[in-house]
């Protein structure tokens, strides 16, 4: 705090504050560059799809193997989205590491930014395998006991 003291002491203190502010601004610039460089990748277990997202969560690279020819468009689209979500959920940890390396003494800032990433890109919920679609019978295949478990339709 600038208080009493000689003009030289006050000047030295002001110079020290200015130097600290410059150092902090430089570290924050480094942090910004490090966070901007963050990316995350995820792929399907069979390697058919590989998705990379940038620090804002947008897809920056998409690789598809020739295996996609054996899958429906809806299946491929769903797998791409799932890979993207899993990749996005990895961003928070990478952002935390980049921030820790540059402004590690600013824990509250790191926690605030990382919390924002965790809220925007949560861990994907495991989707359960869909059960087989119900079997339908053609009109000629329906038997009397198919209607109500064996009882008569007319009561």
Backbone as JSON Lines, residues from 0, in Angstrom:
{"i":0,"aa":"X","n":[0.83,-1.17,0.0],"ca":[0.0,0.0,0.0],"c":[0.88,1.23,0.0]}
{"i":1,"aa":"X","n":[0.52,2.2,-0.8],"ca":[1.28,3.45,-0.83],"c":[0.83,4.27,0.35]}
{"i":2,"aa":"X","n":[1.75,4.64,1.16],"ca":[1.39,5.43,2.33],"c":[2.51,6.42,2.57]}
{"i":3,"aa":"X","n":[2.81,6.59,3.8],"ca":[3.91,7.47,4.13],"c":[5.2,6.91,3.58]}
{"i":4,"aa":"X","n":[6.19,7.66,3.59],"ca":[7.47,7.24,3.07],"c":[7.98,8.28,2.12]}
{"i":5,"aa":"X","n":[9.2,8.08,1.77],"ca":[9.82,9.05,0.89],"c":[9.25,8.94,-0.52]}
{"i":6,"aa":"X","n":[9.36,9.98,-1.31],"ca":[8.9,9.91,-2.7],"c":[9.58,8.78,-3.47]}
{"i":7,"aa":"X","n":[10.83,8.46,-3.14],"ca":[11.54,7.37,-3.8],"c":[10.91,6.02,-3.47]}
{"i":8,"aa":"X","n":[10.53,5.84,-2.21],"ca":[9.88,4.59,-1.8],"c":[8.54,4.43,-2.51]}
{"i":9,"aa":"X","n":[7.79,5.49,-2.59],"ca":[6.49,5.46,-3.25],"c":[6.69,5.14,-4.73]}
{"i":10,"aa":"X","n":[7.68,5.75,-5.34],"ca":[7.96,5.51,-6.76],"c":[8.37,4.05,-6.99]}
{"i":11,"aa":"X","n":[9.22,3.5,-6.11],"ca":[9.63,2.09,-6.24],"c":[8.43,1.16,-6.09]}
{"i":12,"aa":"X","n":[7.55,1.49,-5.15],"ca":[6.36,0.65,-4.94],"c":[5.47,0.69,-6.17]}
{"i":13,"aa":"X","n":[5.27,1.86,-6.74],"ca":[4.45,1.98,-7.95],"c":[5.08,1.22,-9.11]}
{"i":14,"aa":"X","n":[6.38,1.29,-9.23],"ca":[7.09,0.55,-10.29],"c":[6.94,-0.96,-10.09]}
{"i":15,"aa":"X","n":[6.99,-1.4,-8.85],"ca":[6.82,-2.83,-8.55],"c":[5.41,-3.28,-8.91]}
{"i":16,"aa":"X","n":[4.42,-2.5,-8.58],"ca":[3.04,-2.85,-8.94],"c":[2.87,-2.91,-10.45]}
{"i":17,"aa":"X","n":[3.45,-1.96,-11.14],"ca":[3.35,-1.94,-12.6],"c":[4.02,-3.18,-13.19]}
{"i":18,"aa":"X","n":[5.19,-3.56,-12.64],"ca":[5.9,-4.74,-13.1],"c":[5.07,-6.0,-12.85]}
{"i":19,"aa":"X","n":[4.46,-6.11,-11.68],"ca":[3.61,-7.26,-11.36],"c":[2.39,-7.32,-12.27]}
{"i":20,"aa":"X","n":[1.82,-6.16,-12.56],"ca":[0.65,-6.13,-13.45],"c":[1.05,-6.57,-14.86]}
{"i":21,"aa":"X","n":[2.21,-6.15,-15.33],"ca":[2.69,-6.57,-16.65],"c":[2.93,-8.07,-16.68]}
{"i":22,"aa":"X","n":[3.53,-8.62,-15.63],"ca":[3.79,-10.05,-15.56],"c":[2.47,-10.84,-15.56]}
{"i":23,"aa":"X","n":[1.5,-10.34,-14.8],"ca":[0.21,-11.02,-14.73],"c":[-0.47,-10.97,-16.1]}
{"i":24,"aa":"X","n":[-0.42,-9.83,-16.76],"ca":[-1.03,-9.71,-18.09],"c":[-0.35,-10.66,-19.07]}
{"i":25,"aa":"X","n":[0.95,-10.79,-18.99],"ca":[1.69,-11.71,-19.87],"c":[1.28,-13.16,-19.61]}
{"i":26,"aa":"X","n":[1.16,-13.52,-18.34],"ca":[0.75,-14.89,-18.0],"c":[-0.67,-15.16,-18.5]}
{"i":27,"aa":"X","n":[-1.55,-14.19,-18.4],"ca":[-2.91,-14.38,-18.88],"c":[-2.94,-14.49,-20.41]}
{"i":28,"aa":"X","n":[-2.08,-13.78,-21.09],"ca":[-1.98,-13.93,-22.54],"c":[-1.5,-15.34,-22.88]}
{"i":29,"aa":"X","n":[-0.51,-15.82,-22.15],"ca":[0.0,-17.18,-22.36],"c":[-1.11,-18.2,-22.08]}
{"i":30,"aa":"X","n":[-1.88,-17.96,-21.03],"ca":[-2.97,-18.86,-20.69],"c":[-4.01,-18.87,-21.81]}
{"i":31,"aa":"X","n":[-4.34,-17.7,-22.32],"ca":[-5.31,-17.62,-23.41],"c":[-4.85,-18.4,-24.63]}
{"i":32,"aa":"X","n":[-3.58,-18.26,-24.96],"ca":[-3.03,-18.99,-26.11],"c":[-3.04,-20.49,-25.84]}
{"i":33,"aa":"X","n":[-2.69,-20.89,-24.63],"ca":[-2.66,-22.32,-24.28],"c":[-4.06,-22.92,-24.32]}
{"i":34,"aa":"X","n":[-5.05,-22.2,-23.81],"ca":[-6.42,-22.7,-23.82],"c":[-6.94,-22.77,-25.25]}
{"i":35,"aa":"X","n":[-6.62,-21.77,-26.06],"ca":[-7.06,-21.77,-27.46],"c":[-6.48,-22.95,-28.24]}
{"i":36,"aa":"X","n":[-5.31,-23.41,-27.83],"ca":[-4.66,-24.53,-28.53],"c":[-5.18,-25.9,-28.11]}
{"i":37,"aa":"X","n":[-6.0,-25.93,-27.07],"ca":[-6.53,-27.21,-26.57],"c":[-7.45,-27.85,-27.61]}
{"i":38,"aa":"X","n":[-7.33,-29.16,-27.74],"ca":[-8.26,-29.94,-28.56],"c":[-8.37,-31.32,-27.92]}
{"i":39,"aa":"X","n":[-9.42,-32.02,-28.29],"ca":[-9.63,-33.36,-27.76],"c":[-10.18,-34.24,-28.87]}
{"i":40,"aa":"X","n":[-9.83,-35.52,-28.81],"ca":[-10.21,-36.47,-29.85],"c":[-10.84,-37.69,-29.2]}
{"i":41,"aa":"X","n":[-11.82,-38.25,-29.89],"ca":[-12.41,-39.51,-29.46],"c":[-12.77,-40.3,-30.71]}
{"i":42,"aa":"X","n":[-12.79,-41.61,-30.57],"ca":[-13.13,-42.45,-31.72],"c":[-13.97,-43.63,-31.28]}
{"i":43,"aa":"X","n":[-14.6,-44.27,-32.25],"ca":[-15.36,-45.47,-31.96],"c":[-14.38,-46.59,-31.65]}
{"i":44,"aa":"X","n":[-14.84,-47.59,-30.95],"ca":[-13.95,-48.69,-30.56],"c":[-13.38,-49.43,-31.76]}
{"i":45,"aa":"X","n":[-14.11,-49.45,-32.87],"ca":[-13.62,-50.14,-34.06],"c":[-12.81,-49.23,-34.98]}
{"i":46,"aa":"X","n":[-12.64,-47.96,-34.6],"ca":[-11.84,-47.04,-35.4],"c":[-12.55,-46.52,-36.65]}
{"i":47,"aa":"X","n":[-13.83,-46.79,-36.78],"ca":[-14.57,-46.37,-37.96],"c":[-14.69,-44.84,-38.02]}
{"i":48,"aa":"X","n":[-14.82,-44.21,-36.85],"ca":[-15.02,-42.76,-36.77],"c":[-14.05,-42.18,-35.76]}
{"i":49,"aa":"X","n":[-13.47,-41.04,-36.12],"ca":[-12.56,-40.32,-35.22],"c":[-12.92,-38.84,-35.32]}
{"i":50,"aa":"X","n":[-13.25,-38.23,-34.17],"ca":[-13.68,-36.84,-34.14],"c":[-12.75,-36.05,-33.22]}
{"i":51,"aa":"X","n":[-12.31,-34.88,-33.72],"ca":[-11.51,-33.96,-32.92],"c":[-12.29,-32.66,-32.77]}
{"i":52,"aa":"X","n":[-12.31,-32.13,-31.55],"ca":[-12.97,-30.86,-31.29],"c":[-11.93,-29.85,-30.81]}
{"i":53,"aa":"X","n":[-12.19,-28.56,-31.11],"ca":[-11.27,-27.52,-30.66],"c":[-11.69,-27.02,-29.28]}
{"i":54,"aa":"X","n":[-11.02,-26.0,-28.79],"ca":[-11.27,-25.53,-27.43],"c":[-12.67,-24.98,-27.22]}
{"i":55,"aa":"X","n":[-13.34,-24.59,-28.29],"ca":[-14.72,-24.12,-28.14],"c":[-15.73,-25.25,-28.27]}
{"i":56,"aa":"X","n":[-15.25,-26.47,-28.52],"ca":[-16.13,-27.63,-28.62],"c":[-16.59,-27.93,-30.03]}
{"i":57,"aa":"X","n":[-16.2,-27.1,-31.0],"ca":[-16.6,-27.34,-32.38],"c":[-15.75,-28.44,-33.0]}
{"i":58,"aa":"X","n":[-16.35,-29.21,-33.89],"ca":[-15.6,-30.26,-34.59],"c":[-14.56,-29.6,-35.5]}
{"i":59,"aa":"X","n":[-13.31,-29.96,-35.31],"ca":[-12.23,-29.41,-36.13],"c":[-11.65,-30.45,-37.08]}
{"i":60,"aa":"X","n":[-11.92,-31.72,-36.83],"ca":[-11.47,-32.79,-37.73],"c":[-12.41,-33.97,-37.59]}
{"i":61,"aa":"X","n":[-12.67,-34.62,-38.72],"ca":[-13.53,-35.79,-38.75],"c":[-12.92,-36.79,-39.72]}
{"i":62,"aa":"X","n":[-12.65,-37.98,-39.22],"ca":[-12.08,-39.04,-40.04],"c":[-13.06,-40.21,-40.05]}
{"i":63,"aa":"X","n":[-13.35,-40.7,-41.24],"ca":[-14.26,-41.83,-41.41],"c":[-13.55,-42.91,-42.19]}
{"i":64,"aa":"X","n":[-13.62,-44.13,-41.71],"ca":[-13.03,-45.24,-42.46],"c":[-14.05,-45.75,-43.47]}
{"i":65,"aa":"X","n":[-13.59,-46.57,-44.38],"ca":[-14.49,-47.14,-45.39],"c":[-15.53,-48.07,-44.78]}
{"i":66,"aa":"X","n":[-15.36,-48.44,-43.52],"ca":[-16.34,-49.3,-42.84],"c":[-17.72,-48.65,-42.76]}
{"i":67,"aa":"X","n":[-17.81,-47.34,-42.88],"ca":[-19.12,-46.68,-42.75],"c":[-20.09,-47.14,-43.83]}
{"i":68,"aa":"X","n":[-19.57,-47.68,-44.91],"ca":[-20.45,-48.17,-45.99],"c":[-21.37,-49.28,-45.51]}
{"i":69,"aa":"X","n":[-20.97,-49.95,-44.44],"ca":[-21.76,-51.07,-43.92],"c":[-22.78,-50.63,-42.87]}
{"i":70,"aa":"X","n":[-22.93,-49.33,-42.69],"ca":[-23.83,-48.8,-41.65],"c":[-24.81,-47.82,-42.27]}
{"i":71,"aa":"X","n":[-25.94,-47.68,-41.62],"ca":[-26.94,-46.72,-42.1],"c":[-26.45,-45.3,-41.79]}
{"i":72,"aa":"X","n":[-26.99,-44.36,-42.53],"ca":[-26.66,-42.95,-42.29],"c":[-26.99,-42.53,-40.88]}
{"i":73,"aa":"X","n":[-28.14,-42.99,-40.37],"ca":[-28.55,-42.64,-39.01],"c":[-27.57,-43.19,-37.98]}
{"i":74,"aa":"X","n":[-27.08,-44.41,-38.2],"ca":[-26.12,-45.02,-37.28],"c":[-24.81,-44.23,-37.3]}
{"i":75,"aa":"X","n":[-24.32,-43.89,-38.47],"ca":[-23.07,-43.14,-38.6],"c":[-23.22,-41.77,-37.93]}
{"i":76,"aa":"X","n":[-24.33,-41.09,-38.22],"ca":[-24.56,-39.77,-37.62],"c":[-24.58,-39.86,-36.1]}
{"i":77,"aa":"X","n":[-25.26,-40.86,-35.58],"ca":[-25.33,-41.04,-34.13],"c":[-23.96,-41.3,-33.52]}
{"i":78,"aa":"X","n":[-23.15,-42.1,-34.2],"ca":[-21.81,-42.39,-33.69],"c":[-20.91,-41.17,-33.77]}
{"i":79,"aa":"X","n":[-21.07,-40.36,-34.81],"ca":[-20.29,-39.12,-34.9],"c":[-20.64,-38.2,-33.74]}
{"i":80,"aa":"X","n":[-21.92,-38.05,-33.48],"ca":[-22.36,-37.18,-32.38],"c":[-21.86,-37.7,-31.04]}
{"i":81,"aa":"X","n":[-21.91,-39.01,-30.84],"ca":[-21.44,-39.59,-29.57],"c":[-19.94,-39.36,-29.4]}
{"i":82,"aa":"X","n":[-19.17,-39.54,-30.47],"ca":[-17.72,-39.28,-30.41],"c":[-17.46,-37.81,-30.09]}
{"i":83,"aa":"X","n":[-18.2,-36.92,-30.74],"ca":[-18.02,-35.49,-30.5],"c":[-18.31,-35.14,-29.04]}
{"i":84,"aa":"X","n":[-19.38,-35.7,-28.49],"ca":[-19.73,-35.43,-27.09],"c":[-18.67,-35.97,-26.14]}
{"i":85,"aa":"X","n":[-18.15,-37.16,-26.43],"ca":[-17.1,-37.71,-25.56],"c":[-15.84,-36.86,-25.66]}
{"i":86,"aa":"X","n":[-15.49,-36.4,-26.85],"ca":[-14.32,-35.54,-27.02],"c":[-14.53,-34.22,-26.27]}
{"i":87,"aa":"X","n":[-15.7,-33.62,-26.41],"ca":[-15.99,-32.37,-25.72],"c":[-15.87,-32.52,-24.21]}
{"i":88,"aa":"X","n":[-16.28,-33.66,-23.69],"ca":[-16.23,-33.86,-22.24],"c":[-14.79,-33.95,-21.72]}
{"i":89,"aa":"X","n":[-13.83,-34.15,-22.61],"ca":[-12.42,-34.2,-22.22],"c":[-11.79,-32.8,-22.15]}
{"i":90,"aa":"X","n":[-12.48,-31.8,-22.68],"ca":[-11.9,-30.46,-22.76],"c":[-11.63,-29.85,-21.39]}
{"i":91,"aa":"X","n":[-12.52,-30.03,-20.43],"ca":[-12.35,-29.4,-19.12],"c":[-11.02,-29.77,-18.49]}
{"i":92,"aa":"X","n":[-10.65,-31.04,-18.53],"ca":[-9.39,-31.47,-17.93],"c":[-8.2,-30.86,-18.66]}
{"i":93,"aa":"X","n":[-8.29,-30.77,-19.98],"ca":[-7.18,-30.2,-20.74],"c":[-7.06,-28.69,-20.53]}
{"i":94,"aa":"X","n":[-8.2,-28.02,-20.42],"ca":[-8.19,-26.59,-20.13],"c":[-7.6,-26.36,-18.74]}
{"i":95,"aa":"X","n":[-7.99,-27.18,-17.79],"ca":[-7.45,-27.06,-16.43],"c":[-5.93,-27.21,-16.43]}
{"i":96,"aa":"X","n":[-5.42,-28.18,-17.18],"ca":[-3.97,-28.38,-17.25],"c":[-3.27,-27.18,-17.89]}
{"i":97,"aa":"X","n":[-3.85,-26.65,-18.96],"ca":[-3.26,-25.49,-19.64],"c":[-3.25,-24.27,-18.72]}
{"i":98,"aa":"X","n":[-4.33,-24.09,-17.99],"ca":[-4.4,-22.95,-17.08],"c":[-3.47,-23.13,-15.88]}
{"i":99,"aa":"X","n":[-3.39,-24.35,-15.37],"ca":[-2.51,-24.62,-14.23],"c":[-1.06,-24.32,-14.6]}
{"i":100,"aa":"X","n":[-0.68,-24.64,-15.83],"ca":[0.69,-24.42,-16.28],"c":[1.02,-22.94,-16.46]}
{"i":101,"aa":"X","n":[0.03,-22.11,-16.66],"ca":[0.31,-20.7,-16.93],"c":[-0.08,-19.76,-15.8]}
{"i":102,"aa":"X","n":[-1.21,-20.02,-15.15],"ca":[-1.66,-19.13,-14.05],"c":[-2.02,-19.97,-12.83]}
{"i":103,"aa":"X","n":[-1.2,-20.92,-12.52],"ca":[-1.48,-21.88,-11.44],"c":[-1.8,-21.26,-10.1]}
{"i":104,"aa":"X","n":[-1.34,-20.04,-9.85],"ca":[-1.61,-19.41,-8.57],"c":[-2.96,-18.71,-8.53]}
{"i":105,"aa":"X","n":[-3.72,-18.79,-9.62],"ca":[-5.04,-18.16,-9.71],"c":[-6.12,-19.24,-9.68]}
{"i":106,"aa":"X","n":[-6.19,-20.0,-8.59],"ca":[-7.08,-21.15,-8.5],"c":[-8.55,-20.8,-8.7]}
{"i":107,"aa":"X","n":[-8.98,-19.67,-8.19],"ca":[-10.4,-19.33,-8.34],"c":[-10.74,-19.08,-9.81]}
{"i":108,"aa":"X","n":[-9.82,-18.48,-10.55],"ca":[-10.05,-18.26,-11.98],"c":[-10.1,-19.6,-12.71]}
{"i":109,"aa":"X","n":[-9.17,-20.48,-12.39],"ca":[-9.13,-21.8,-13.02],"c":[-10.43,-22.55,-12.74]}
{"i":110,"aa":"X","n":[-10.85,-22.56,-11.48],"ca":[-12.07,-23.28,-11.11],"c":[-13.29,-22.72,-11.83]}
{"i":111,"aa":"X","n":[-13.37,-21.41,-11.98],"ca":[-14.5,-20.78,-12.66],"c":[-14.55,-21.19,-14.13]}
{"i":112,"aa":"X","n":[-13.41,-21.11,-14.81],"ca":[-13.37,-21.46,-16.23],"c":[-13.64,-22.94,-16.44]}
{"i":113,"aa":"X","n":[-13.01,-23.79,-15.66],"ca":[-13.18,-25.23,-15.8],"c":[-14.63,-25.62,-15.5]}
{"i":114,"aa":"X","n":[-15.22,-25.0,-14.5],"ca":[-16.62,-25.27,-14.18],"c":[-17.52,-24.94,-15.38]}
{"i":115,"aa":"X","n":[-17.21,-23.85,-16.06],"ca":[-17.97,-23.49,-17.25],"c":[-17.86,-24.56,-18.33]}
{"i":116,"aa":"X","n":[-16.66,-25.1,-18.52],"ca":[-16.47,-26.18,-19.49],"c":[-17.25,-27.42,-19.07]}
{"i":117,"aa":"X","n":[-17.2,-27.75,-17.79],"ca":[-17.92,-28.94,-17.31],"c":[-19.42,-28.8,-17.49]}
{"i":118,"aa":"X","n":[-19.93,-27.58,-17.33],"ca":[-21.37,-27.37,-17.53],"c":[-21.74,-27.42,-19.01]}
{"i":119,"aa":"X","n":[-20.9,-26.85,-19.86],"ca":[-21.19,-26.84,-21.3],"c":[-21.01,-28.21,-21.94]}
{"i":120,"aa":"X","n":[-20.01,-28.96,-21.44],"ca":[-19.66,-30.24,-22.04],"c":[-19.59,-31.34,-20.99]}
{"i":121,"aa":"X","n":[-20.74,-31.73,-20.44],"ca":[-20.73,-32.76,-19.39],"c":[-20.38,-34.13,-19.96]}
{"i":122,"aa":"X","n":[-20.06,-35.03,-19.06],"ca":[-19.82,-36.41,-19.46],"c":[-21.08,-36.93,-20.12]}
{"i":123,"aa":"X","n":[-20.95,-37.57,-21.29],"ca":[-22.17,-38.09,-21.93],"c":[-22.79,-39.2,-21.1]}
{"i":124,"aa":"X","n":[-24.1,-39.24,-21.11],"ca":[-24.84,-40.29,-20.41],"c":[-24.73,-41.54,-21.27]}
{"i":125,"aa":"X","n":[-24.4,-42.65,-20.63],"ca":[-24.3,-43.92,-21.36],"c":[-25.67,-44.27,-21.91]}
{"i":126,"aa":"X","n":[-25.71,-44.47,-23.2],"ca":[-26.97,-44.87,-23.81],"c":[-27.06,-46.39,-23.77]}
{"i":127,"aa":"X","n":[-28.2,-46.86,-23.34],"ca":[-28.41,-48.3,-23.28],"c":[-28.7,-48.82,-24.68]}
{"i":128,"aa":"X","n":[-28.28,-50.04,-24.91],"ca":[-28.59,-50.66,-26.2],"c":[-30.1,-50.7,-26.35]}
{"i":129,"aa":"X","n":[-30.55,-50.29,-27.5],"ca":[-31.98,-50.34,-27.73],"c":[-32.41,-51.79,-27.85]}
{"i":130,"aa":"X","n":[-33.56,-52.07,-27.27],"ca":[-34.07,-53.43,-27.37],"c":[-34.57,-53.65,-28.8]}
{"i":131,"aa":"X","n":[-34.7,-54.89,-29.15],"ca":[-35.17,-55.22,-30.5],"c":[-36.56,-54.64,-30.69]}
{"i":132,"aa":"X","n":[-36.84,-54.18,-31.89],"ca":[-38.17,-53.63,-32.12],"c":[-39.22,-54.71,-31.95]}
{"i":133,"aa":"X","n":[-40.43,-54.32,-31.56],"ca":[-41.47,-55.33,-31.38],"c":[-41.75,-56.04,-32.69]}
{"i":134,"aa":"X","n":[-42.06,-57.3,-32.58],"ca":[-42.37,-58.07,-33.79],"c":[-43.83,-57.85,-34.14]}
{"i":135,"aa":"X","n":[-44.02,-57.6,-35.39],"ca":[-45.39,-57.4,-35.89],"c":[-45.77,-58.61,-36.72]}
{"i":136,"aa":"X","n":[-47.05,-58.91,-36.71],"ca":[-47.55,-60.02,-37.51],"c":[-48.44,-59.46,-38.59]}
{"i":137,"aa":"X","n":[-48.41,-60.13,-39.69],"ca":[-49.33,-59.76,-40.77],"c":[-50.72,-60.25,-40.4]}
{"i":138,"aa":"X","n":[-51.72,-59.68,-41.0],"ca":[-53.11,-60.02,-40.67],"c":[-53.35,-61.52,-40.77]}
{"i":139,"aa":"X","n":[-52.84,-62.16,-41.76],"ca":[-53.09,-63.58,-41.92],"c":[-52.35,-64.43,-40.91]}
{"i":140,"aa":"X","n":[-51.37,-63.86,-40.17],"ca":[-50.59,-64.62,-39.2],"c":[-51.18,-64.55,-37.81]}
{"i":141,"aa":"X","n":[-52.15,-63.68,-37.6],"ca":[-52.72,-63.5,-36.27],"c":[-53.65,-64.67,-35.96]}
{"i":142,"aa":"X","n":[-53.45,-65.24,-34.8],"ca":[-54.31,-66.32,-34.37],"c":[-55.23,-65.8,-33.28]}
{"i":143,"aa":"X","n":[-56.28,-66.54,-33.01],"ca":[-57.26,-66.09,-32.04],"c":[-56.65,-65.76,-30.68]}
{"i":144,"aa":"X","n":[-55.67,-66.56,-30.24],"ca":[-55.13,-66.33,-28.9],"c":[-54.13,-65.19,-28.87]}
{"i":145,"aa":"X","n":[-53.79,-64.62,-30.02],"ca":[-52.89,-63.47,-30.05],"c":[-53.59,-62.2,-29.57]}
{"i":146,"aa":"X","n":[-54.91,-62.18,-29.56],"ca":[-55.64,-60.94,-29.25],"c":[-55.6,-60.61,-27.78]}
{"i":147,"aa":"X","n":[-55.86,-61.57,-26.96],"ca":[-55.95,-61.25,-25.53],"c":[-55.47,-62.39,-24.65]}
{"i":148,"aa":"X","n":[-54.45,-63.06,-25.07],"ca":[-53.9,-64.12,-24.25],"c":[-54.72,-65.38,-24.25]}
{"i":149,"aa":"X","n":[-55.53,-65.61,-25.25],"ca":[-56.25,-66.87,-25.35],"c":[-57.74,-66.75,-25.14]}
{"i":150,"aa":"X","n":[-58.18,-65.63,-24.6],"ca":[-59.61,-65.47,-24.38],"c":[-60.32,-65.03,-25.65]}
{"i":151,"aa":"X","n":[-61.58,-65.05,-25.64],"ca":[-62.37,-64.66,-26.78],"c":[-62.37,-63.15,-26.91]}
{"i":152,"aa":"X","n":[-62.44,-62.68,-28.14],"ca":[-62.54,-61.25,-28.39],"c":[-63.92,-60.78,-28.0]}
{"i":153,"aa":"X","n":[-64.91,-61.63,-28.23],"ca":[-66.29,-61.3,-27.88],"c":[-66.56,-61.81,-26.46]}
{"i":154,"aa":"X","n":[-66.95,-61.01,-25.58],"ca":[-67.22,-61.43,-24.21],"c":[-68.63,-61.21,-23.84]}
